[in-house]
């Protein structure tokens, strides 16, 4: 019984440990990139000379802070929110072969399962904001709900376009299809679907210019306003876990996954995901935040029609390829 549990739990523990380590240093990477773009130093002293131990110091600081619960809040749901978000963010990685010979699940509908699991994050966000008894948090979750539900549509369609061309929803088949040519180089459809995916991923991941739920000048810290200590750390960590998952997904669907120009292997997925993450950082620190009405209007009037047009063209191309 114990041996069976150890065999079952070992890959899960290994995956979560490596994932949390990667995500911790994604925060360090973002602070360094932001500092470089603004002619600053960034993390420096803790882990001299480049602040290598800054993620550890931040974790210890957050764990030692007071854990306060607002008056008249729903304490059960208030405590449940960050746990739910963290568990769902980590669970989605069960379907991603994101490092070395990681024994991840390889099922025929692995892409759809990943999307289904990761979309459950909105439940934890809504619960956290609703239970906080704070008007800023409530406005934040209403914005976030509208934003995520709206941008789920073009995000899923942008992923379906390559899957229709490939003829599979399995990550294994998608990677094997790109051994010769990556989807990003597929004429027109590859570039259009990637642009839609990129914009939707920024909105889905709550990143500038689409971080309307955490607009500091309007909503303080949004749905995390009333959270402190380890609970705030869970929100912060889950956001980066989810964003890294989106980057891994993008590297698999559009950039060949484990297929590389110099060598092949699952470590190549991580390298491409980190490059994708760095691109997102440059976007974040280069543009200003837009308004919520502009965000939703752009999605419903321009992005969704464009994504459905791309989907229709992909179906026509696939039909022509199969019957000619």
ZADO-1210 file (C-alpha; in nm, 4 decimals, padded with zeros to 6 digits):
<atoms>
<atom x="00.0000" y="00.0000" z="00.0000" code="UNK" pos="1"/>
<atom x="00.2741" y="00.2431" z="00.1004" code="UNK" pos="2"/>
<atom x="00.4892" y="00.1398" z="-00.1962" code="UNK" pos="3"/>
<atom x="00.2012" y="00.2016" z="-00.4360" code="UNK" pos="4"/>
<atom x="00.1413" y="00.5450" z="-00.2867" code="UNK" pos="5"/>
<atom x="00.5116" y="00.6342" z="-00.3174" code="UNK" pos="6"/>
<atom x="00.5172" y="00.5240" z="-00.6815" code="UNK" pos="7"/>
<atom x="00.2061" y="00.7306" z="-00.7502" code="UNK" pos="8"/>
<atom x="00.3108" y="01.0404" z="-00.5517" code="UNK" pos="9"/>
<atom x="00.6783" y="01.0643" z="-00.6577" code="UNK" pos="10"/>
<atom x="00.6238" y="01.2047" z="-01.0109" code="UNK" pos="11"/>
<atom x="00.3568" y="01.4412" z="-00.8794" code="UNK" pos="12"/>
<atom x="00.5858" y="01.5730" z="-00.6049" code="UNK" pos="13"/>
<atom x="00.8749" y="01.6032" z="-00.8511" code="UNK" pos="14"/>
<atom x="00.6594" y="01.7925" z="-01.1016" code="UNK" pos="15"/>
<atom x="00.5206" y="02.0369" z="-00.8432" code="UNK" pos="16"/>
<atom x="00.8676" y="02.0981" z="-00.6934" code="UNK" pos="17"/>
<atom x="01.0286" y="02.1751" z="-01.0290" code="UNK" pos="18"/>
<atom x="00.7307" y="02.3862" z="-01.1332" code="UNK" pos="19"/>
<atom x="00.7336" y="02.5996" z="-00.8178" code="UNK" pos="20"/>
<atom x="01.1106" y="02.6470" z="-00.8511" code="UNK" pos="21"/>
<atom x="01.0703" y="02.7632" z="-01.2119" code="UNK" pos="22"/>
<atom x="00.7838" y="02.9967" z="-01.1240" code="UNK" pos="23"/>
<atom x="00.9745" y="03.1472" z="-00.8302" code="UNK" pos="24"/>
<atom x="01.2519" y="03.2499" z="-01.0651" code="UNK" pos="25"/>
<atom x="01.0040" y="03.3757" z="-01.3252" code="UNK" pos="26"/>
<atom x="00.9224" y="03.6471" z="-01.0705" code="UNK" pos="27"/>
<atom x="01.2947" y="03.7205" z="-01.0411" code="UNK" pos="28"/>
<atom x="01.3237" y="03.7273" z="-01.4210" code="UNK" pos="29"/>
<atom x="01.0359" y="03.9732" z="-01.4527" code="UNK" pos="30"/>
<atom x="01.1893" y="04.2078" z="-01.1963" code="UNK" pos="31"/>
<atom x="01.5245" y="04.1944" z="-01.3760" code="UNK" pos="32"/>
<atom x="01.3714" y="04.2553" z="-01.7193" code="UNK" pos="33"/>
<atom x="01.1610" y="04.5445" z="-01.5862" code="UNK" pos="34"/>
<atom x="01.4665" y="04.6962" z="-01.4173" code="UNK" pos="35"/>
<atom x="01.6725" y="04.6663" z="-01.7360" code="UNK" pos="36"/>
<atom x="01.4027" y="04.8367" z="-01.9443" code="UNK" pos="37"/>
<atom x="01.3811" y="05.1210" z="-01.6892" code="UNK" pos="38"/>
<atom x="01.7595" y="05.1582" z="-01.6383" code="UNK" pos="39"/>
<atom x="01.7463" y="05.0191" z="-01.2836" code="UNK" pos="40"/>
<atom x="01.9353" y="04.7393" z="-01.1078" code="UNK" pos="41"/>
<atom x="01.6533" y="04.5197" z="-00.9795" code="UNK" pos="42"/>
<atom x="01.7175" y="04.2447" z="-00.7198" code="UNK" pos="43"/>
<atom x="02.0827" y="04.2721" z="-00.6203" code="UNK" pos="44"/>
<atom x="02.1840" y="04.2323" z="-00.2560" code="UNK" pos="45"/>
<atom x="02.0027" y="03.9113" z="-00.1502" code="UNK" pos="46"/>
<atom x="02.2145" y="03.6585" z="-00.3357" code="UNK" pos="47"/>
<atom x="02.4865" y="03.9007" z="-00.4492" code="UNK" pos="48"/>
<atom x="02.5538" y="04.0103" z="-00.7190" code="UNK" pos="49"/>
<atom x="02.2277" y="03.9424" z="-00.9049" code="UNK" pos="50"/>
<atom x="01.9791" y="03.8759" z="-00.6252" code="UNK" pos="51"/>
<atom x="01.9583" y="03.5000" z="-00.6879" code="UNK" pos="52"/>
<atom x="01.8073" y="03.4379" z="-00.3431" code="UNK" pos="53"/>
<atom x="01.5438" y="03.7123" z="-00.3691" code="UNK" pos="54"/>
<atom x="01.2570" y="03.4635" z="-00.4407" code="UNK" pos="55"/>
<atom x="01.3435" y="03.2762" z="-00.1200" code="UNK" pos="56"/>
<atom x="01.3522" y="03.6006" z="00.0784" code="UNK" pos="57"/>
<atom x="01.0138" y="03.7056" z="-00.0642" code="UNK" pos="58"/>
<atom x="00.8614" y="03.3678" z="00.0284" code="UNK" pos="59"/>
<atom x="00.9906" y="03.3860" z="00.3862" code="UNK" pos="60"/>
<atom x="00.8649" y="03.7444" z="00.4222" code="UNK" pos="61"/>
<atom x="00.5128" y="03.6552" z="00.3049" code="UNK" pos="62"/>
<atom x="00.4937" y="03.3457" z="00.5269" code="UNK" pos="63"/>
<atom x="00.5788" y="03.5471" z="00.8383" code="UNK" pos="64"/>
<atom x="00.3182" y="03.8191" z="00.7792" code="UNK" pos="65"/>
<atom x="-00.0109" y="03.8285" z="00.9715" code="UNK" pos="66"/>
<atom x="-00.3038" y="03.6391" z="00.8228" code="UNK" pos="67"/>
<atom x="-00.5975" y="03.8791" z="00.8615" code="UNK" pos="68"/>
<atom x="-00.9613" y="03.8083" z="00.7765" code="UNK" pos="69"/>
<atom x="-01.1885" y="04.1096" z="00.7078" code="UNK" pos="70"/>
<atom x="-01.4806" y="04.1796" z="00.9374" code="UNK" pos="71"/>
<atom x="-01.8198" y="04.0529" z="00.8126" code="UNK" pos="72"/>
<atom x="-01.6550" y="03.8484" z="00.5386" code="UNK" pos="73"/>
<atom x="-01.7369" y="03.4848" z="00.4624" code="UNK" pos="74"/>
<atom x="-01.4329" y="03.3249" z="00.6280" code="UNK" pos="75"/>
<atom x="-01.4906" y="02.9807" z="00.4731" code="UNK" pos="76"/>
<atom x="-01.5017" y="03.1080" z="00.1151" code="UNK" pos="77"/>
<atom x="-01.2346" y="03.3688" z="00.1903" code="UNK" pos="78"/>
<atom x="-00.9897" y="03.0921" z="00.2863" code="UNK" pos="79"/>
<atom x="-01.1092" y="02.8610" z="00.0084" code="UNK" pos="80"/>
<atom x="-01.0393" y="03.1034" z="-00.2799" code="UNK" pos="81"/>
<atom x="-00.6569" y="03.1038" z="-00.2874" code="UNK" pos="82"/>
<atom x="-00.6387" y="02.7283" z="-00.2245" code="UNK" pos="83"/>
<atom x="-00.8727" y="02.6572" z="-00.5164" code="UNK" pos="84"/>
<atom x="-00.6796" y="02.8807" z="-00.7553" code="UNK" pos="85"/>
<atom x="-00.3451" y="02.7261" z="-00.6623" code="UNK" pos="86"/>
<atom x="-00.4694" y="02.3656" z="-00.6898" code="UNK" pos="87"/>
<atom x="-00.6331" y="02.4257" z="-01.0296" code="UNK" pos="88"/>
<atom x="-00.3239" y="02.6051" z="-01.1640" code="UNK" pos="89"/>
<atom x="-00.1019" y="02.3129" z="-01.0655" code="UNK" pos="90"/>
<atom x="-00.3513" y="02.0486" z="-01.1814" code="UNK" pos="91"/>
<atom x="-00.3463" y="02.1773" z="-01.5392" code="UNK" pos="92"/>
<atom x="00.0218" y="02.0784" z="-01.5632" code="UNK" pos="93"/>
<atom x="-00.0744" y="01.7116" z="-01.5371" code="UNK" pos="94"/>
<atom x="-00.1369" y="01.7323" z="-01.9124" code="UNK" pos="95"/>
<atom x="00.1777" y="01.9220" z="-02.0140" code="UNK" pos="96"/>
<atom x="00.5094" y="01.7413" z="-02.0827" code="UNK" pos="97"/>
<atom x="00.7039" y="02.0473" z="-01.9751" code="UNK" pos="98"/>
<atom x="01.0323" y="01.9006" z="-01.8531" code="UNK" pos="99"/>
<atom x="01.2625" y="01.6115" z="-01.9447" code="UNK" pos="100"/>
<atom x="01.0935" y="01.2689" z="-01.9317" code="UNK" pos="101"/>
<atom x="00.8026" y="01.3818" z="-01.7202" code="UNK" pos="102"/>
<atom x="00.5380" y="01.1038" z="-01.7198" code="UNK" pos="103"/>
<atom x="00.2449" y="01.3353" z="-01.7901" code="UNK" pos="104"/>
<atom x="-00.0935" y="01.2163" z="-01.9063" code="UNK" pos="105"/>
<atom x="-00.1089" y="01.1619" z="-02.2821" code="UNK" pos="106"/>
<atom x="-00.4714" y="01.1306" z="-02.3857" code="UNK" pos="107"/>
<atom x="-00.6476" y="01.2014" z="-02.7129" code="UNK" pos="108"/>
<atom x="-00.8204" y="01.5134" z="-02.5777" code="UNK" pos="109"/>
<atom x="-00.5312" y="01.6465" z="-02.3676" code="UNK" pos="110"/>
<atom x="-00.5620" y="02.0002" z="-02.5113" code="UNK" pos="111"/>
<atom x="-00.9327" y="02.0254" z="-02.4305" code="UNK" pos="112"/>
<atom x="-00.8728" y="01.8833" z="-02.0815" code="UNK" pos="113"/>
<atom x="-00.6027" y="02.1436" z="-02.0186" code="UNK" pos="114"/>
<atom x="-00.8363" y="02.4258" z="-02.1240" code="UNK" pos="115"/>
<atom x="-01.1231" y="02.2813" z="-01.9168" code="UNK" pos="116"/>
<atom x="-00.9104" y="02.2544" z="-01.6007" code="UNK" pos="117"/>
<atom x="-00.7402" y="02.5929" z="-01.6339" code="UNK" pos="118"/>
<atom x="-01.0733" y="02.7690" z="-01.6960" code="UNK" pos="119"/>
<atom x="-01.1871" y="02.6652" z="-01.3464" code="UNK" pos="120"/>
<atom x="-00.9571" y="02.9326" z="-01.2018" code="UNK" pos="121"/>
<atom x="-01.2337" y="03.1900" z="-01.2444" code="UNK" pos="122"/>
<atom x="-01.4375" y="03.0128" z="-00.9736" code="UNK" pos="123"/>
<atom x="-01.1671" y="03.0758" z="-00.7122" code="UNK" pos="124"/>
<atom x="-01.1229" y="03.4363" z="-00.8239" code="UNK" pos="125"/>
<atom x="-01.4953" y="03.5080" z="-00.8013" code="UNK" pos="126"/>
<atom x="-01.5253" y="03.3380" z="-00.4614" code="UNK" pos="127"/>
<atom x="-01.2283" y="03.5359" z="-00.3275" code="UNK" pos="128"/>
<atom x="-01.3634" y="03.8725" z="-00.4378" code="UNK" pos="129"/>
<atom x="-01.7238" y="03.8010" z="-00.3390" code="UNK" pos="130"/>
<atom x="-01.6350" y="03.6806" z="00.0110" code="UNK" pos="131"/>
<atom x="-01.3969" y="03.9686" z="00.0937" code="UNK" pos="132"/>
<atom x="-01.6723" y="04.2166" z="00.1841" code="UNK" pos="133"/>
<atom x="-01.4865" y="04.4831" z="-00.0131" code="UNK" pos="134"/>
<atom x="-01.6319" y="04.6932" z="-00.2941" code="UNK" pos="135"/>
<atom x="-01.3018" y="04.7126" z="-00.4797" code="UNK" pos="136"/>
<atom x="-01.2666" y="04.3338" z="-00.4729" code="UNK" pos="137"/>
<atom x="-01.6262" y="04.2906" z="-00.5926" code="UNK" pos="138"/>
<atom x="-01.5803" y="04.5288" z="-00.8866" code="UNK" pos="139"/>
<atom x="-01.2556" y="04.3509" z="-00.9655" code="UNK" pos="140"/>
<atom x="-01.4121" y="04.0032" z="-00.9890" code="UNK" pos="141"/>
<atom x="-01.6991" y="04.1341" z="-01.2003" code="UNK" pos="142"/>
<atom x="-01.4440" y="04.2774" z="-01.4422" code="UNK" pos="143"/>
<atom x="-01.2356" y="03.9608" z="-01.4307" code="UNK" pos="144"/>
<atom x="-01.5345" y="03.7352" z="-01.4930" code="UNK" pos="145"/>
<atom x="-01.6430" y="03.9364" z="-01.7976" code="UNK" pos="146"/>
<atom x="-01.2858" y="03.9507" z="-01.9257" code="UNK" pos="147"/>
<atom x="-01.1993" y="03.5816" z="-01.8889" code="UNK" pos="148"/>
<atom x="-01.5317" y="03.4493" z="-02.0192" code="UNK" pos="149"/>
<atom x="-01.5116" y="03.6845" z="-02.3206" code="UNK" pos="150"/>
<atom x="-01.1538" y="03.6030" z="-02.4135" code="UNK" pos="151"/>
<atom x="-01.1988" y="03.2273" z="-02.3604" code="UNK" pos="152"/>
<atom x="-01.3792" y="03.2216" z="-02.6959" code="UNK" pos="153"/>
<atom x="-01.0980" y="03.3521" z="-02.9221" code="UNK" pos="154"/>
<atom x="-00.8376" y="03.1703" z="-02.7101" code="UNK" pos="155"/>
<atom x="-01.0005" y="02.8305" z="-02.7673" code="UNK" pos="156"/>
<atom x="-01.0659" y="02.9015" z="-03.1353" code="UNK" pos="157"/>
<atom x="-00.7025" y="03.0083" z="-03.1885" code="UNK" pos="158"/>
<atom x="-00.5973" y="02.6695" z="-03.0489" code="UNK" pos="159"/>
<atom x="-00.8536" y="02.4800" z="-03.2570" code="UNK" pos="160"/>
<atom x="-00.7182" y="02.6229" z="-03.5840" code="UNK" pos="161"/>
<atom x="-00.3832" y="02.4353" z="-03.5581" code="UNK" pos="162"/>
<atom x="-00.5627" y="02.1272" z="-03.4229" code="UNK" pos="163"/>
<atom x="-00.7925" y="02.1162" z="-03.7268" code="UNK" pos="164"/>
<atom x="-00.4933" y="02.1442" z="-03.9605" code="UNK" pos="165"/>
<atom x="-00.3133" y="01.8696" z="-03.7669" code="UNK" pos="166"/>
<atom x="-00.6225" y="01.6537" z="-03.7149" code="UNK" pos="167"/>
<atom x="-00.5725" y="01.5836" z="-03.3441" code="UNK" pos="168"/>
<atom x="-00.6225" y="01.7298" z="-02.9959" code="UNK" pos="169"/>
<atom x="-00.3428" y="01.5225" z="-02.8438" code="UNK" pos="170"/>
<atom x="-00.0225" y="01.7019" z="-02.7453" code="UNK" pos="171"/>
<atom x="00.1791" y="01.4014" z="-02.8640" code="UNK" pos="172"/>
<atom x="00.0295" y="01.4147" z="-03.2139" code="UNK" pos="173"/>
<atom x="00.0614" y="01.7940" z="-03.2284" code="UNK" pos="174"/>
<atom x="00.4329" y="01.7740" z="-03.1461" code="UNK" pos="175"/>
<atom x="00.4948" y="01.4909" z="-03.3955" code="UNK" pos="176"/>
<atom x="00.3215" y="01.6874" z="-03.6724" code="UNK" pos="177"/>
<atom x="00.5681" y="01.9749" z="-03.6258" code="UNK" pos="178"/>
<atom x="00.8862" y="01.7714" z="-03.6679" code="UNK" pos="179"/>
<atom x="00.9394" y="01.9323" z="-04.0099" code="UNK" pos="180"/>
<atom x="00.7553" y="02.2674" z="-03.9949" code="UNK" pos="181"/>
<atom x="00.6242" y="02.4518" z="-03.6878" code="UNK" pos="182"/>
<atom x="00.2658" y="02.5759" z="-03.6959" code="UNK" pos="183"/>
<atom x="00.3853" y="02.9359" z="-03.6550" code="UNK" pos="184"/>
<atom x="00.5341" y="02.9088" z="-04.0076" code="UNK" pos="185"/>
<atom x="00.2144" y="02.7689" z="-04.1608" code="UNK" pos="186"/>
<atom x="00.1074" y="03.0231" z="-04.4288" code="UNK" pos="187"/>
<atom x="-00.1330" y="03.2911" z="-04.2989" code="UNK" pos="188"/>
<atom x="-00.3353" y="03.0651" z="-04.0659" code="UNK" pos="189"/>
<atom x="-00.0339" y="02.9975" z="-03.8434" code="UNK" pos="190"/>
<atom x="00.0447" y="03.3645" z="-03.7937" code="UNK" pos="191"/>
<atom x="-00.3196" y="03.4728" z="-03.7521" code="UNK" pos="192"/>
<atom x="-00.3968" y="03.2034" z="-03.4943" code="UNK" pos="193"/>
<atom x="-00.0799" y="03.2882" z="-03.2989" code="UNK" pos="194"/>
<atom x="-00.1648" y="03.6612" z="-03.2873" code="UNK" pos="195"/>
<atom x="-00.5155" y="03.5790" z="-03.1610" code="UNK" pos="196"/>
<atom x="-00.3664" y="03.3381" z="-02.9065" code="UNK" pos="197"/>
<atom x="-00.1144" y="03.5961" z="-02.7895" code="UNK" pos="198"/>
<atom x="-00.3740" y="03.8690" z="-02.7337" code="UNK" pos="199"/>
<atom x="-00.6175" y="03.6284" z="-02.5641" code="UNK" pos="200"/>
<atom x="-00.3415" y="03.4860" z="-02.3436" code="UNK" pos="201"/>
<atom x="-00.2534" y="03.8344" z="-02.2177" code="UNK" pos="202"/>
<atom x="-00.6185" y="03.8975" z="-02.1299" code="UNK" pos="203"/>
<atom x="-00.6576" y="03.5494" z="-01.9810" code="UNK" pos="204"/>
<atom x="-00.3421" y="03.5866" z="-01.7730" code="UNK" pos="205"/>
<atom x="-00.4415" y="03.9316" z="-01.6447" code="UNK" pos="206"/>
<atom x="-00.1332" y="04.1004" z="-01.7875" code="UNK" pos="207"/>
<atom x="-00.0842" y="04.4595" z="-01.9006" code="UNK" pos="208"/>
<atom x="-00.2365" y="04.6060" z="-02.1122" code="UNK" pos="209"/>
<atom x="-00.5315" y="04.3903" z="-02.0001" code="UNK" pos="210"/>
<atom x="-00.4889" y="04.3726" z="-01.6204" code="UNK" pos="211"/>
<atom x="-00.8208" y="04.5467" z="-01.5523" code="UNK" pos="212"/>
<atom x="-00.8908" y="04.3419" z="-01.2379" code="UNK" pos="213"/>
<atom x="-00.5827" y="04.4832" z="-01.0631" code="UNK" pos="214"/>
<atom x="-00.5859" y="04.8412" z="-01.1852" code="UNK" pos="215"/>
<atom x="-00.4031" y="05.0007" z="-00.8908" code="UNK" pos="216"/>
<atom x="-00.5271" y="05.3539" z="-00.9572" code="UNK" pos="217"/>
<atom x="-00.8891" y="05.2331" z="-00.9539" code="UNK" pos="218"/>
<atom x="-00.9185" y="04.9132" z="-00.7494" code="UNK" pos="219"/>
<atom x="-00.6094" y="04.9083" z="-00.5232" code="UNK" pos="220"/>
<atom x="-00.5109" y="04.5379" z="-00.5626" code="UNK" pos="221"/>
<atom x="-00.8407" y="04.4120" z="-00.6989" code="UNK" pos="222"/>
<atom x="-00.9685" y="04.0835" z="-00.5639" code="UNK" pos="223"/>
<atom x="-00.6517" y="04.0382" z="-00.3535" code="UNK" pos="224"/>
<atom x="-00.6967" y="04.3689" z="-00.1651" code="UNK" pos="225"/>
<atom x="-00.8015" y="04.2022" z="00.1624" code="UNK" pos="226"/>
<atom x="-00.5515" y="03.9163" z="00.1433" code="UNK" pos="227"/>
<atom x="-00.2178" y="03.9096" z="00.3236" code="UNK" pos="228"/>
<atom x="00.0605" y="03.6704" z="00.4128" code="UNK" pos="229"/>
<atom x="00.0594" y="03.3199" z="00.2718" code="UNK" pos="230"/>
<atom x="-00.2843" y="03.3599" z="00.1090" code="UNK" pos="231"/>
<atom x="-00.1654" y="03.6539" z="-00.0969" code="UNK" pos="232"/>
<atom x="00.1436" y="03.4500" z="-00.1845" code="UNK" pos="233"/>
<atom x="-00.0793" y="03.1710" z="-00.3181" code="UNK" pos="234"/>
<atom x="-00.2607" y="03.4176" z="-00.5451" code="UNK" pos="235"/>
<atom x="00.0667" y="03.5638" z="-00.6638" code="UNK" pos="236"/>
<atom x="00.2223" y="03.2223" z="-00.7249" code="UNK" pos="237"/>
<atom x="-00.0895" y="03.0846" z="-00.8975" code="UNK" pos="238"/>
<atom x="-00.0918" y="03.3791" z="-01.1411" code="UNK" pos="239"/>
<atom x="00.2606" y="03.2968" z="-01.2534" code="UNK" pos="240"/>
<atom x="00.1902" y="02.9223" z="-01.2623" code="UNK" pos="241"/>
<atom x="-00.1069" y="02.9850" z="-01.4906" code="UNK" pos="242"/>
<atom x="00.0915" y="03.2256" z="-01.7093" code="UNK" pos="243"/>
<atom x="00.3778" y="02.9760" z="-01.7378" code="UNK" pos="244"/>
<atom x="00.1236" y="02.7086" z="-01.8327" code="UNK" pos="245"/>
<atom x="-00.0030" y="02.9337" z="-02.1131" code="UNK" pos="246"/>
<atom x="00.3570" y="02.9843" z="-02.2297" code="UNK" pos="247"/>
<atom x="00.4195" y="02.6078" z="-02.2296" code="UNK" pos="248"/>
<atom x="00.0958" y="02.5592" z="-02.4224" code="UNK" pos="249"/>
<atom x="00.2012" y="02.8182" z="-02.6793" code="UNK" pos="250"/>
<atom x="00.5425" y="02.6545" z="-02.7222" code="UNK" pos="251"/>
<atom x="00.3749" y="02.3170" z="-02.7867" code="UNK" pos="252"/>
<atom x="00.0999" y="02.4334" z="-03.0232" code="UNK" pos="253"/>
<atom x="00.2858" y="02.6947" z="-03.2285" code="UNK" pos="254"/>
<atom x="00.6600" y="02.6395" z="-03.1845" code="UNK" pos="255"/>
<atom x="00.7028" y="02.2656" z="-03.2255" code="UNK" pos="256"/>
<atom x="00.7119" y="02.1648" z="-02.8603" code="UNK" pos="257"/>
<atom x="01.0112" y="01.9405" z="-02.8011" code="UNK" pos="258"/>
<atom x="01.1323" y="01.9740" z="-03.1627" code="UNK" pos="259"/>
<atom x="01.4277" y="02.2100" z="-03.1814" code="UNK" pos="260"/>
<atom x="01.6677" y="02.3395" z="-03.4433" code="UNK" pos="261"/>
<atom x="01.9751" y="02.1992" z="-03.2643" code="UNK" pos="262"/>
<atom x="01.8390" y="01.9197" z="-03.0432" code="UNK" pos="263"/>
<atom x="01.5070" y="01.7676" z="-02.9425" code="UNK" pos="264"/>
<atom x="01.3693" y="01.6919" z="-02.5983" code="UNK" pos="265"/>
<atom x="01.1184" y="01.8170" z="-02.3484" code="UNK" pos="266"/>
<atom x="01.3714" y="02.0658" z="-02.2117" code="UNK" pos="267"/>
<atom x="01.3227" y="02.2471" z="-02.5432" code="UNK" pos="268"/>
<atom x="00.9599" y="02.3102" z="-02.4386" code="UNK" pos="269"/>
<atom x="01.0844" y="02.4922" z="-02.1282" code="UNK" pos="270"/>
<atom x="01.3344" y="02.7004" z="-02.3272" code="UNK" pos="271"/>
<atom x="01.0666" y="02.8106" z="-02.5743" code="UNK" pos="272"/>
<atom x="00.8210" y="02.8791" z="-02.2907" code="UNK" pos="273"/>
<atom x="01.0769" y="03.1030" z="-02.1170" code="UNK" pos="274"/>
<atom x="01.1365" y="03.2950" z="-02.4402" code="UNK" pos="275"/>
<atom x="00.7594" y="03.3324" z="-02.4802" code="UNK" pos="276"/>
<atom x="00.7359" y="03.4530" z="-02.1198" code="UNK" pos="277"/>
<atom x="01.0106" y="03.7098" z="-02.1837" code="UNK" pos="278"/>
<atom x="00.8144" y="03.8405" z="-02.4828" code="UNK" pos="279"/>
<atom x="00.5112" y="03.8863" z="-02.2566" code="UNK" pos="280"/>
<atom x="00.7316" y="04.0796" z="-02.0116" code="UNK" pos="281"/>
<atom x="00.8444" y="04.3186" z="-02.2859" code="UNK" pos="282"/>
<atom x="00.4806" y="04.3766" z="-02.3786" code="UNK" pos="283"/>
<atom x="00.3857" y="04.4367" z="-02.0154" code="UNK" pos="284"/>
<atom x="00.6516" y="04.6998" z="-01.9556" code="UNK" pos="285"/>
<atom x="00.6031" y="04.8730" z="-02.2921" code="UNK" pos="286"/>
<atom x="00.2297" y="04.9514" z="-02.3075" code="UNK" pos="287"/>
<atom x="-00.0278" y="05.1278" z="-02.0955" code="UNK" pos="288"/>
<atom x="-00.3501" y="04.9832" z="-01.9544" code="UNK" pos="289"/>
<atom x="-00.6680" y="05.0199" z="-02.1607" code="UNK" pos="290"/>
<atom x="-01.0250" y="05.0683" z="-02.0332" code="UNK" pos="291"/>
<atom x="-01.2637" y="04.7802" z="-01.9663" code="UNK" pos="292"/>
<atom x="-01.5085" y="04.8968" z="-02.2375" code="UNK" pos="293"/>
<atom x="-01.2239" y="04.9139" z="-02.4905" code="UNK" pos="294"/>
<atom x="-01.1110" y="04.5657" z="-02.3907" code="UNK" pos="295"/>
<atom x="-01.4516" y="04.4029" z="-02.4341" code="UNK" pos="296"/>
<atom x="-01.5414" y="04.6008" z="-02.7479" code="UNK" pos="297"/>
<atom x="-01.2158" y="04.4958" z="-02.9168" code="UNK" pos="298"/>
<atom x="-01.2867" y="04.1316" z="-02.8324" code="UNK" pos="299"/>
<atom x="-01.6490" y="04.1107" z="-02.9456" code="UNK" pos="300"/>
<atom x="-01.6248" y="04.3348" z="-03.2522" code="UNK" pos="301"/>
<atom x="-01.2818" y="04.2451" z="-03.3916" code="UNK" pos="302"/>
<atom x="-01.1111" y="03.9480" z="-03.2265" code="UNK" pos="303"/>
<atom x="-01.3996" y="03.6973" z="-03.2195" code="UNK" pos="304"/>
<atom x="-01.5061" y="03.7577" z="-03.5853" code="UNK" pos="305"/>
<atom x="-01.1397" y="03.7268" z="-03.6899" code="UNK" pos="306"/>
<atom x="-01.1000" y="03.4009" z="-03.4971" code="UNK" pos="307"/>
<atom x="-01.4152" y="03.2480" z="-03.6488" code="UNK" pos="308"/>
<atom x="-01.2962" y="03.3513" z="-03.9955" code="UNK" pos="309"/>
<atom x="-00.9649" y="03.1770" z="-03.9306" code="UNK" pos="310"/>
<atom x="-01.1492" y="02.8686" z="-03.8066" code="UNK" pos="311"/>
<atom x="-01.3616" y="02.8564" z="-04.1228" code="UNK" pos="312"/>
<atom x="-01.0535" y="02.8902" z="-04.3438" code="UNK" pos="313"/>
<atom x="-00.8785" y="02.6116" z="-04.1490" code="UNK" pos="314"/>
<atom x="-01.1799" y="02.3837" z="-04.2074" code="UNK" pos="315"/>
<atom x="-01.1743" y="02.4618" z="-04.5801" code="UNK" pos="316"/>
<atom x="-00.8004" y="02.4010" z="-04.6043" code="UNK" pos="317"/>
<atom x="-00.8319" y="02.0710" z="-04.4167" code="UNK" pos="318"/>
<atom x="-01.1210" y="01.9621" z="-04.6409" code="UNK" pos="319"/>
<atom x="-00.9210" y="02.0467" z="-04.9533" code="UNK" pos="320"/>
<atom x="-00.6121" y="01.8626" z="-04.8242" code="UNK" pos="321"/>
<atom x="-00.8089" y="01.5479" z="-04.7363" code="UNK" pos="322"/>
<atom x="-00.9970" y="01.5199" z="-05.0658" code="UNK" pos="323"/>
<atom x="-00.7276" y="01.6242" z="-05.3111" code="UNK" pos="324"/>
</atoms>
